[in-house]
Amino acid sequence: MSTEEQEQAYEQEQAPDLNDLIFLEEAALEAVPTIEERGIDVTPVMERADRVREQISKVIVGQTEMMNLLLTALFTGGHVLLEGVPGIAKTLSAKLLAKSISSGFSRIQFTPDLMPSDVVGTSVFNVKTSEFNFKSGPIFSNIVLIDEINRAPAKTQSALFEVMEEQQVTVDGVTYLLSSPFMVLATQNPIEQEGTYKLPEAQLDRFLFKIILEYPSLQEEQLILRRFSNDFSNTLRQSIEAVLSADDIADCQRRIEQVYIREELLDYIAAIVHNTRSNSDLFLGASPRASLSLMKSAKAVAAMEGRNFVTPDDIRYVSYPVLNHRVILTPEREMEGFTTKEILEGIVKKIEVPR
């Protein structure tokens, strides 16, 4: 046999058989995990959250945690209470979030003389038909900004109970449903107490988060001055584009619902909330609604970071904004100068983290 014939015979021996190739290809396909095995794909949630952050960061400097929590509430159908001194962009942040979404937006300025019908709407007599027709109020929108919610008396604040919990309004015995998404963003000033009314605990419990905003750092304030030194006409605000639709938000909510959370982490959430009820430093503990809020928001935080599973850090990250408005310190601890944050952080540190 010639050298050339030997080389051809060797190549034929080394060449894989067609049946072997088919078998290897099938085996490789079987090794690829299915969608069910991989879990839900949360990449769209992460990408959409990044798009909103990119738009709002054109105007807002810093406030990263606030933006993350606002998006978490948006993607879980929750409501947010923003608390801080005047001039730190509480109202502006809410308006920019609404502007980045292709949905309805309304703003209600709460005042002492505001009536419940000014919020939810009222029945108006139609002379032509001799019938009463319902005229919807500003609460019938998708993103509703309530400025200085503690300016209105309890009677007006109670008009929000049903709509915030059940996304519906009942007037004269008739129930009217609101469209999705629906989110209430309320602001309040913690310093100025004259002419204000304390929010009842039942209403506070309906907010997913209470976000306490602080003054910007020196570097952030310097950046604010540089950014707006030539923008007296607020052209930067006009550059915000709508990057999310109602369908996008609904899709994100469906994906977040399917984010995996271990049984041990559910027990971890329950232990944290239960400890607020048995803690001697707290006069009022958190409700079961707080447990559900912790679970939902932890799932959303995981999804926005590109993970389809929850970690203990996700729960710890949202524990303070979820719980701070649902608990009340005992008078003794309050007189001693303790803060709600110190007590809640102590509770979270004390609970053993699942491994």
Secondary structure as UniProt FT lines:
FT   HELIX           3..14
FT   HELIX           18..31
FT   HELIX           35..38
FT   HELIX           43..56
FT   TURN            57..59
FT   HELIX           64..76
FT   STRAND          80..83
FT   TURN            86..87
FT   HELIX           90..99
FT   STRAND          101..102
FT   STRAND          105..109
FT   TURN            112..113
FT   HELIX           116..120
FT   STRAND          121..126
FT   TURN            127..130
FT   STRAND          131..136
FT   TURN            138..139
FT   STRAND          143..147
FT   HELIX           149..151
FT   HELIX           154..157
FT   TURN            158..159
FT   HELIX           160..166
FT   STRAND          168..171
FT   TURN            172..173
FT   STRAND          174..177
FT   STRAND          183..188
FT   TURN            194..195
FT   HELIX           201..204
FT   TURN            205..206
FT   STRAND          209..212
FT   HELIX           218..227
FT   TURN            228..230
FT   TURN            232..233
FT   HELIX           235..238
FT   STRAND          244..245
FT   HELIX           246..257
FT   HELIX           263..278
FT   TURN            280..281
FT   STRAND          282..284
FT   HELIX           288..304
FT   TURN            305..306
FT   HELIX           312..323
FT   TURN            324..326
FT   STRAND          328..329
FT   HELIX           331..335
FT   TURN            336..337
FT   HELIX           340..350
//
